[in-house]
Amino acid sequence: MGRYSRGLTRVSLASLVMASSFPCCEIRQLLVHIYPGGSKAGAAERITVFYGRRGRPVKKPRFIPAELAHQWARKLQARRLGTVSVL
C-alpha cells in the first residue's frame, strides 16, 4: 500500500481533497426584520436589526457561529419581535 494507507485509493483520496462546490460555512449572520406598522405587505416599511455573539443588537452585521445563531434565533422567535433570519 505504501503511499495511500488506510485503504484510500487515488480516486477516494482526490475526492477528499477537492473542495465542494456547495457553499458550506459554519458561521452565520442573525438578523430580525421588524415591521413598525404591523403589516408585512410588500411596500411596508421594515427595520432590520442585526444581532451579535452575545444576543444583543449591533450596528453592523456580524458573523457568529452557526450553532449559536440558531440558538438565538429560536429565542428571538419566541419573543415575536418580527421575522427572524439566519443567513
Order of alpha helices (4+ residues) and beta strands (2+ residues): alpha-beta-beta-beta-beta-beta-alpha-beta
